Amino acid sequence: MPRVTFTTTIQRHVTCPPADVPGRTVREVLDAVFAANPAARSYVLDDQGAVRRHMVVFVNGRQIADRVTLTDAVAPDAKVYVLQALSGG
């Protein structure tokens, strides 16, 4: 099963331990995580279900391309990382 990990900067705001969950797309994987942890959902996704502007999701070291419908493929042994995007100057 894919393993989803949230960075410690996110965990300062909402508890979200690493989780091994089923799914073949980013949407399926994140939905499985958020089914067990609804508080994390609203922190990572907006009210339309898209990745929030200040969040970034990587699958096996590559940033996802589809931030809206989350259709990027996830292999059974994938590592999914959710982190806050950094900005500023």
Protein Blocks (a to p, Z undefined) as FASTA:
>chain_A
ZZddddfklmmmogcdddddedjbfklmmmmmmmmmmmlmmmmpcfkopacfkbccdeeh
iacfblmnopaccdfkbccddddddedZZ
